[in-house]
Amino acid sequence: MYRAAFLGPRQLGPWTVTGDPDPDFGDVDRQVHQSLLTDPDLLRCFRRQFPGSGDTDYDTMVRCLGYVWDCPGDRTANVVGHCCGSCGQTKADATRFRDCRDGKEG
């Protein structure tokens, strides 16, 4: 409901940690991913890993770095280590048949 009311069809929503812990990740992984989202060196880290990327917004950076995943079913942005805050699926289950690079079923 939030997404439809406030976000455009291509706009990325804010990330969430409201989903249950994803059993495929440990507590340390969850804490690290969440901490890295507000790391003051985020841009430097991104530029080091993606040197030719040019101007990139925050939402794209955190996804490229693997800190956030988008549920393909409802587009909820979730911190890696947490299940989808909307549908409750794990990252593995939700993205099993998706190729994140082109959105095609695989």
HUKAKA-V113081 format. One record per pair of residues at least 4 apart in sequence whose ideal C-beta (glycine too) atoms are under 8 Angstrom apart, sorted by the first residue. I is the first residue (numbers start at 1). J is the second residue. D is the distance in whole Angstrom. If there is no record, write none. Layout:
{{I;J;D} {I;J;D}}
//
This chain:
{{1;5;6} {2;6;6} {2;7;8} {2;13;7} {3;7;5} {3;13;6} {3;74;8} {3;75;6} {3;76;8} {7;11;4} {7;12;8} {7;13;5} {12;59;4} {12;70;7} {12;75;8} {12;77;6} {13;75;7} {13;76;7} {13;77;5} {14;77;6} {15;37;7} {15;62;7} {15;68;5} {15;77;4} {15;78;7} {15;79;6} {16;76;7} {16;77;7} {16;78;6} {16;79;7} {16;82;8} {16;85;4} {17;30;8} {17;34;6} {17;78;8} {17;79;5} {17;82;5} {17;85;7} {18;82;8} {18;85;4} {19;78;6} {19;82;4} {19;83;4} {19;84;5} {19;85;4} {19;86;8} {19;88;7} {20;82;7} {20;83;5} {20;88;7} {21;25;7} {21;27;7} {21;30;6} {21;81;7} {21;82;6} {21;83;7} {22;30;8} {22;80;8} {22;81;6} {22;82;6} {22;83;5} {22;90;5} {22;91;6} {22;92;8} {23;90;7} {24;90;6} {24;91;7} {24;92;6} {25;29;4} {25;30;6} {25;80;7} {25;81;4} {26;30;7} {26;81;8} {27;31;6} {28;32;6} {29;33;6} {29;80;7} {29;81;5} {30;34;6} {30;79;7} {30;80;8} {30;81;3} {30;82;7} {31;35;6} {32;36;6} {33;37;7} {33;67;5} {33;68;8} {33;79;5} {33;80;5} {33;81;5} {34;79;5} {34;81;8} {35;39;7} {36;42;7} {36;45;8} {36;65;7} {36;67;5} {37;42;8} {37;62;6} {37;67;6} {37;68;7} {37;79;7} {38;42;8} {39;45;7} {41;45;6} {42;46;6} {42;58;8} {42;61;6} {42;62;8} {42;65;8} {43;47;6} {43;61;7} {44;48;6} {45;49;7} {45;65;7} {46;50;6} {46;53;7} {46;56;7} {46;61;5} {46;64;7} {46;65;6} {47;51;6} {47;53;7} {49;64;8} {49;65;7} {50;56;8} {50;64;6} {53;64;8} {56;60;5} {56;61;5} {56;64;8} {57;61;7} {58;62;6} {59;63;7} {59;68;8} {59;77;8} {60;64;6} {61;65;6} {62;67;5} {62;68;5} {63;67;8} {63;68;5} {63;69;7} {63;70;7} {66;80;6} {67;79;7} {67;80;6} {68;77;5} {68;78;7} {68;79;6} {68;80;7} {69;77;8} {69;78;6} {69;80;6} {69;91;5} {69;94;8} {69;95;7} {70;75;6} {70;76;7} {70;77;5} {70;78;8} {71;75;6} {71;76;5} {71;78;6} {71;84;4} {71;86;6} {71;87;6} {71;89;7} {71;94;5} {72;94;6} {72;95;6} {72;98;5} {72;103;8} {73;84;8} {73;87;6} {73;89;7} {73;94;6} {74;84;7} {74;86;5} {74;87;6} {76;84;5} {76;85;5} {76;86;4} {76;87;7} {78;82;5} {78;83;7} {78;84;5} {78;85;6} {78;91;7} {80;91;7} {83;88;5} {83;89;6} {83;90;5} {83;91;8} {84;88;6} {84;89;5} {84;90;8} {84;91;8} {84;94;6} {87;94;7} {89;93;5} {89;94;4} {90;94;7} {91;95;6} {92;96;6} {94;98;8} {95;100;7} {97;105;5} {97;106;6} {98;103;7} {98;104;8} {98;105;7} {98;106;7} {99;103;7} {99;104;5} {99;105;8} {99;106;5}}
//
